[in-house]
Amino acid sequence: AYEISLGLVGSEMCIRDKLQGSERLLADVDIVICEISVEVLYEQQASFHDIYTWLTDRGFHYRGDFDRLMSPVDGRVLQVDAIFDRRTMADT
């Protein structure tokens, strides 16, 4: 089993390009940690929902985040390091 950590802020939708051709590799991955923008920061940026859907369609489950980048202006969440894994609730 493997873990993949992706720093994709500003190029989130490249996850499709980066991993689409690696479906066999992704089949061996149990955990994906992905840096995702929650607020729109870049043109043509993927939404959290886009990344969530792409990974859940491949059998991953969103488990939360472990790090957040907060706006220094108003304290809102700008980016998260989201955790996705393949475990089901029965496996925990």
N, C-alpha and C positions, 0 to 999 in steps of 0.2 A: 504494500500500500504506500502511496505517495501523497505528499502535500504540495500544492502549488500556491505561491504567493504572487499576486499580480498588482503592480503599481500602475494603474491605468488612467489616472486622473487626466482629463483632457483628451484621452483617446480610448474611452471606455468601449466604444463599439468595435475597436480593433480586437477586442476579445474574440469576436466572431472570426476575424481574419487569422488571429494568432492561434486560436484553438480549433477552428473549424477543420483545418487540415490535420489536426492531432486528435481526432475522435478516439483512436485506439489508445493513445496515451491517457486521455481523459478517463477512459474506462478503468484504468488502474489507479486513478486518483481518488482518495477518500475525503480530502479536505481541500477547499479552495479559500484562500484569504485574499480578498480583492478590495483595493482602495477605490472607492466610488464617490463621486460627487453627488450630494443630495440636492444642493442648490445649483441652478444653471450658472456656470462659470465660464463656459466656452461655447462657441458656435458649434452646432451639430453634435452636441454632447448627448450621450445616451443617458437616459434617466435611470434612477435606481430600479424602477420597475422593469426596464428593458434588460438590465443585467440579471435581476432576480428571475425573470421569465426564462431567459436563455439558460441559466444554470438549473432552475427547477425542471425545465423540460428535459434535462439530461440526468435527472434523478437526484439532484442535490436538494438539501433542505436548508433554509436560512436559519441560523442559530443566534444571530445577534451581531454586535460589533464590540471590538475591544479597544478601539482608539477613535477619537473624534477630533476634527479640526473645527474650532469654533470661531465665529466672526468676532474680531476685536471691536467691531462697531456696535453690534447689538446682541451678541452672544448666541445667535442661532447656529445650528449645526450646518457646516458647509460640506464636509467630507467625512466618511467613515471607513474604517477597515472592517469590512463585513466578512463574517465567517459562514461558510456553507459546508455541509458535510453530507455524506450518504447514509448516515445512521438513521434508522427509524426510531420512533419513541420506544418501541419494544426492545431495541438494542441498548438503550441507556439504563 
